[in-house]
Amino acid sequence: MVTVSGRWIFQGHIAGFGSQCGLRAVVGIWDESPYGAFADVMVELPSGRRLLLAPQREIANFIETTYTFEEVLLVPVHAKVGPSTGGGEVLSVEAGPLRLSASIGGRTRLGLLLALVPRAIAVHPRWLSLINPLARLLSPGVRTAGTAAPGRREYYGVTGLRRVESASILWDGCCCGPLAEIVPAVRFGFSSVPATPTLATVQTTIRATRQPSSGDTLS
C-alpha cells in the first residue's frame, strides 16, 4: 500500500522486551495508520528464527516488505496499555502463541530528555536524520533514520520512553521466565530497540525512495 505522496505514517507505541529463555519481541500498538488501528508482534525465538504475528494479510504484506522474517502467522492480535488493578499501567498482549502481561513504570532518563523536544520537531525526518549518530551512541543498535527495505527509508520519532518493570511471558503455553534485556539485539530490520525493556511513544514514518511498481497499491 503506497500513499499518493509515497509516505506511510504510523502513530502509537512500541514495546521491546526479552525473557530469560532467550525469546525477544517487539510489540507495535498503532492508534493511527494507513490501515487504521491495529497491533502486530515481531518475535525472535532463542533459535534465531524470526516470526511476524499480524492480524490481516494486507498488514502482513506491508510489514514483510519492510522487515525480515522466516515465518508469518496470521492471528488475532490484541494489545493495549491500560490501568492495572494495583495502580500504574499494564501492557497486555494476546497474539497467537504469545501471552504477555507487563507492568509499565515511569520515564527513563532518556525519556525525560525526549519530553523536552517539541513533538513537531521530534518526529520530523530531518531532525531524526540529524540525531541518528547520537542515538546510536546513547543506545547501541538503535537508529532514528536509515534504509529499511530496498526502495524505502524509515524514521523513528520517539516522544516518550518508559520502563517495563516486570512481565509474565508465555509462548505456546510455556513460561519464558522473568523479564530480561533484549540481548542480543533483534534482527528484524535496520534498527533494534533499546536493550533495556521499554515502552516508547513513537511516530514511525516510512518513505518510498523509488517510484511505485506495478505491484504497489495507491491510496
Secondary structure, DSSP 8 states (H G I E B T S, - for coil): -B-TTSEEEEEEEEEEEEETTS-EEEEEEEEESTT-SEEEEEEE-TTS-EEEEESSHHHHHHHHTTS--SEEEE--EEEEEEE-TTSSEEEEEEETTEEEEEEEEEE-HHHHHHTTS-HHHHT-HHHHHHHHHHHHHHSTT--SEEE-STTEEEEEEEEEEEEEEEEEEEETTEE--SEE---S---SSS----SS-EEEEEEEEEEESS---TT--B-
